[in-house]
Amino acid sequence: MQIAKTLLAPVHLQKPEMEQLARQVSAEADAFASLLALMGSEEPELAARAAWCFSHAAKLRPDWTREHQKAVVDILEKPALPKGVLRNTLRILRDTQLHPDRFDKLAYHCFNFVEDPAQPVAIRAFALHILGQIGCHIADIRPEVKAIIEYHFAGGAPGLKSSAKAVLRLWRKMEAQSGR
């Protein structure tokens, strides 16, 4: 399967074509890994299209996504990452059960994204959700995340307010279940 050629063939990649490719890739482990590798491409258009397609393939194969979680997190290390790649990478991580070995690196990046008002709302919202997941396991970051929510998100965009409420609701629910 020539994934890069398929992604770049049309001038405008349409959603049905992308979804078909995601289904094909999610049926073969090597193709899944190849698509993930294309997210790190130096060619911005290829990287962005690969990230969009991989975000759909990841939903179809969450088990493989967990296996490749280190590679997904490592994408955040790339300098000058296209916004589409960053947004889809964070969406993938938001929708994945995070491995504890990735918490430190993810928290570092997500705090930076959340606190950066120059980042698009979706990137900040996805990063906040990831911090919320990490906060379920590491209680020490909750006060800092709450302070960020109060400072940055109180008068923010509706997407940011919604994400903040969801994170706080998740923590309240978790604390109620644990009897804290």
Summary of the structure (lengths in Angstrom):
residues: 180
radius of gyration: 16.9
end to end distance: 51.9
largest distance: 55.0
contacts: 541
relative contact order: 0.09
helix: 77%
strand: 0%
